[in-house]
Amino acid sequence: MKNTAAVLLLALCLASPAFAQNTTAPANQEQLAATLRDTRAAAERGDAHAQYKLGTMYACGRGVAQDDAQAVAWFRKAADQGLSVAQYNLGAAYKDGRGIERDDAQAVAWFRKAAEQGYADAQFNLGFMYDEGRGVAQDNTQAVSWYRKAADQGQAVAQYNLGLMYDNGQGVARDDTQAAAWWRKAAEQGYADAQYNLGLMYANGRGVPQDDTQAVAWFRKAAEQGDADAQTNLGGMYKMGRGVAQNDAQAVAWLRKAAEQGNAPAQYNLGAAHANGQGVTRNDTQAVAWFRKAAEQGDADAQSNLGWMYENGRGVKRDDAQAVSWYRKAADQGNVFAQTRLGWMYSNGRGIARDDTQAVAWLRKAAEQGNAQAQGILGATYAEGRGVPQDDTQAVAWYRKAAEQGDALVQYNLGWMYEKGRGVPQDDAQAVAWYRKAAEQGVARAQLELGSRYAEGRGVTRDGAQAVAWYRKAAEQGDAKAQEALRKMEASGHGK
């Protein structure tokens, strides 16, 4: 969600439709000179509209040398006579320090004069000054009030900012329905940030019924205007096939547009597409290049993946020290994969001096976030007493967390703890149950153990056929003990 309050740009030559209509170029220099002569004469007679027009000519360098100070002088004359558009532009000059020293208090004063006359752009900017606490005490309620006045007149940026106030509960009670309604008004006027935010509301079902097709439609409108966040999200919708037919090539195309604008999430996802060969030919060098761009902007997922590329020598020369460096950057941001890998690097002394205490510290961070691999490794450190006092009860507790998430190797370990009665009461039935889970996922040693249980009738009813079946699975994976056990079973007349 884009939550930064939008600022109405106040470049004097483009400040408002009312301003723009006075800058239509005459057909030739003679007409321009005549326009300048007539405008100056009227301005010097005190005609407020002529004074304002002459200010615009100085601001834009039309018929005269461009001169912001002269523009301000003529805007002031017209503003002093109560002309709202001149008051607005004089406020803009004070706000931006154009032709006069920047002065937020004066900007607020002139915006207020124009706003009280109903000038929508001035109402918006006065709301913004309250929103930011510039030239006036910060006051969200006043900001909402002025934004609403401008929004009710159809001012798109005010409608967008009013949506933000409802989205964040600033100056009004938080209300997703109102946020979506105001963003829709701005989006229908072509305001890209509002189109993007409205797309997010549809994607997440906030303030509107969840509707991926509508999300895609609004993301596309913003993306086609060059909005990088919308391009990234549109790429994501194509990648996932949400609201549009799944299409990796289209996903890559939109991600590339955003990535080339420097959007870090797009750069990360484009790197992943290259690493996995999805929507593009697999290219590890390109993957590393895009991961690096995102990583250097602080994207934790990209930092983690860049570490993995260094650890495994994909797209870059293998370098464990670089892997550790990038894992640490991501881990410090809470990236669970990086925390797990950093713990493993400490545990094995790869890219850094072995340090079991540091290994445990990083593994614990990841394990407490629910990472099954970290939970399994942490269980093993307790079982072995590496970096922590040896504690079978803690080992079982961490093994169980990982095993319940389906980690096959840890399921085997938990079965072994039940078999040996370490950290839990000895229980052959529980041992068999966990061995079976691991065996069904293809863990050869679990298949071997399950075969031996059926052969001996431990924790299960003795069953030669089942013993042979499980020995065979392990043997087909090359397990020597299973192959020998299978030969013995077949020699005794089982399973031939």
C-alpha positions, -999 to +999 in steps of 0.1 A: +000+000+000+014+034-009+010+054+023+031+085+015+009+115+012+010+127-024+022+163-030+005+184-057+034+197-077+034+234-079+056+243-108+042+277-116+037+272-154+017+240-146+002+248-113-034+245-122-059+244-151-068+280-144-031+289-148-026+268-178-054+284-197-036+317-196-005+304-212-018+295-247+009+306-271+000+334-295+004+326-332+035+348-336+059+372-319+039+402-329+009+388-312+030+379-282+044+414-280+009+429-283-004+405-256+025+415-233+019+452-239-018+450-233-015+428-203+011+451-187-010+481-193-040+465-177-020+452-148-005+486-141-040+500-141-048+476-113-066+448-132-062+417-110-066+392-138-041+410-159-017+412-129-020+374-125-016+368-162+016+390-163+029+370-133+024+338-154+043+353-183+073+361-161+070+326-144+071+309-178+094+333-197+067+341-223+074+374-241+098+384-213+129+370-197+119+343-172+119+359-137+104+342-107+109+373-085+088+394-110+062+366-112+059+367-074+056+405-074+027+404-099+010+374-082+011+394-049-006+424-065-034+402-078-036+382-046-039+414-025-070+421-045-085+387-036-079+367-068-079+331-056-057+316-083-030+343-076-033+337-039-027+300-046+003+306-068+018+330-042+014+303-016+031+279-039+060+303-044+064+306-006+061+268-002+088+260-028+110+290-024+105+302-060+112+339-065+111+345-028+126+329+004+108+298+014+083+305+042+058+278+052+038+301+074+033+325+045+025+296+022-002+285+047-016+320+050-020+324+012-033+289+007-059+296+034-071+327+016-076+309-017-090+278+000-116+298+018-128+310-016-132+274-026-101+270-047-096+232-048-059+231-053-054+255-024-077+234-002-056+203-010-023+221-003-036+235+029-046+200+039-012+188+031+005+215+052-017+204+082-008+167+073+029+175+074+029+201+101+045+227+078+038+263+087+011+252+111+008+227+140+004+192+127-033+184+128-048+153+110-084+164+117-077+197+099-059+179+071-089+156+066-113+186+066-094+204+038-087+173+018-124+165+019-133+200+006-109+196-023-119+159-029-156+169-030-147+192-059-131+163-078-095+171-070-078+137-076-048+140-054-070+151-025-092+121-031-062+099-030-049+115+003-083+113+019-083+076+011-049+074+028-063+091+059-092+066+061-067+037+054-045+047+083-071+060+107-056+095+108-080+123+115-109+099+110-118+064+122-101+038+101-125+027+074-115+004+045-147+010+027-142+048+027-106+044+017-115+022-013-143+046-023-120+077-024-093+058-041-118+047-067-128+084-074-091+093-079-084+061-099-112+068-123-095+101-130-064+082-140-044+088-108-019+059-108-012+056-071-049+054-064-053+027-092-025+007-076-040+010-041-074+001-053-059-030-070-044-040-036-078-036-019-094-059-045-065-084-042-069-085-004-106-081-001-103-049+020-132-024+017-144-042-014-152-079-021-121-098-029-118-099-067-086-109-085-099-099-119-106-064-107-072-063-089-055-071-122-075-045-141-065-017-117-029-029-114-027-029-152-040+007-155-013+019-131+013-003-146+007+011-180+014+046-166+048+033-155+040+027-118+067+003-107+048-011-077+018-019-099+041-035-126+056-057-098+021-067-086+008-073-121+038-095-127+030-114-095-006-119-106+006-134-139+031-156-120+004-170-097-024-170-123-046-148-101-072-129-120-055-138-153-042-169-170-009-180-155+019-168-178+055-168-167+066-148-197+042-120-190+052-121-154+088-116-164+079-088-188+061-068-161+087-075-135+115-064-159+097-030-164+096-024-127+131-038-120+146-014-146+130+014-126+149+002-095+120-015-078+137-039-053+109-066-050+108-067-088+145-071-091+144-099-065+116-117-084+133-112-117+164-128-102+143-157-090+128-162-125+163-164-140+175-187-113+146-211-118+142-207-156+106-195-153+095-173-181+131-169-193+160-193-200+177-202-168+207-179-163+224-179-130+246-150-139+216-128-146+200-142-114+229-130-094+230-096-111+193-089-102+196-104-067+225-081-061+206-050-073+178-057-049+202-068-021+221-035-023+188-017-017+183-038+015+159-064+002+162-092+027+150-120+004+175-109-023+203-108+003+194-143+014+193-156-021+225-139-031+241-156-001+228-189-013+242-183-048+276-176-033+274-207-010+266-229-039+287-213-066+258-205-089+263-176-113+293-165-092+325-182-079+318-201-047+327-179-018+316-189+017+328-156+033+305-137+008+277-161+015+280-154+053+282-117+047+249-116+027+232-141+050+240-119+079+225-088+063+193-107+056+193-125+090+196-091+108+164-082+091+147-113+104+149-134+072+143-169+085+161-188+057+192-166+061+191-171+099+190-209+093+219-208+068+240-185+090+235-208+119+246-237+098+276-218+085+287-211+121+280-248+131+302-260+103+329-233+102+322-224+066+331-188+057+336-180+093+352-195+124+332-223+138+312-211+168+285-234+182+271-207+205+265-184+176+251-212+156+226-220+182+217-183+186+209-179+149+191-213+146+169-204+176+158-171+159+148-191+128+133-219+148+111-196+169+097-182+136+086-217+127+113-228+103+114-266+102+150-269+091+162-247+119+140-266+144+155-299+133+191-286+135+184-270+168+171-303+181+203-320+170+224-294+188+205-302+220+209-340+214+246-336+209+252-308+234+268-285+208+266-248+218+241-257+246+240-281+275+231-316+263+193-319+268+173-348+252+140-333+264+147-301+244+160-321+215+127-340+213+107-308+217+124-292+187+124-324+167+087-327+172+080-291+159+099-299+127+085-334+123+049-321+126+057-298+097+067-328+076+105-327+078+113-363+069+148-365+083+136-351+116+107-375+117+133-403+115+153-387+143+121-384+165+114-420+158+149-429+170+144-409+202+113-429+209+131-461+201+160-453+225+138-436+252+158-404+250+139-374+261+107-394+261+096-427+276+107-456+254+078-464+230+081-488+200+047-479+187+056-442+185+090-451+170+072-470+143+047-442+137+075-416+131+097-440+111+067-447+089+061-410+082+098-406+072+098-439+052+068-428+032+087-397+022+116-418+009+141-417+038+161-449+032+172-454+068+136-451+080+126-477+054+153-499+067+142-494+103+106-500+094+116-532+076+134-545+106+105-537+129+082-558+107+108-586+105+111-587+143+076-577+153+087-547+174+060-520+177+040-538+150+027-572+143+054-593+127+049-594+089+075-608+065+059-594+034+059-559+049+095-563+060+105-573+025+085-544+010+103-518+031+137-534+028+133-534-009+125-496-010+156-489+010+177-513-010+166-496-043+181-464-029+214-482-025+213-488+013+238-517+019+222-529+051+188-531+035+202-549+005+218-575+029+186-578+049+166-583+017+189-611+005+185-629+038+147-625+037+146-638+002+169-667+010+145-677+038+117-678+013+102-643+019+093-620-010+105-640-040 
